[in-house]
Amino acid sequence: MTGDTLAQNADGYQSPASRYQLLLRLRIANFTGNFGKVTTAIGEAGADIGSIDIAEVSPEVIVRDFRIYCADEASAQAVVER
């Protein structure tokens, strides 16, 4: 295994502990479809979502904490820039 290879078990699953992790607190406008747009953007950037917690809710916005797993720092930066 090289330094660029992620740890995998026999099924090919990449252990979250072996990857670059982010905790993002996002304020998302409280409109239908916005949550889906955020999760799609995270996936399209090549990251996995480990967990999502709701921190605050109002009629205008929902504040959510996303635990994100990325392959490396560059992948994490791609998520943040989206």
Stockholm file with secondary structure:
# STOCKHOLM 1.0

chainA/1-82         MTGDTLAQNADGYQSPASRYQLLLRLRIANFTGNFGKVTTAIGEAGADIGSIDIAEVSPEVIVRDFRIYCADEASAQAVVER
#=GR chainA/1-82 SS CCTTSCCBCTTCCBCGGGSEEEEEEEEEESSTTHHHHHHHHHHHTTCEEEEEEEEEECSSEEEEEEEEEESSHHHHHHHHHC
#=GC SS_cons        CCTTSCCBCTTCCBCGGGSEEEEEEEEEESSTTHHHHHHHHHHHTTCEEEEEEEEEECSSEEEEEEEEEESSHHHHHHHHHC
//
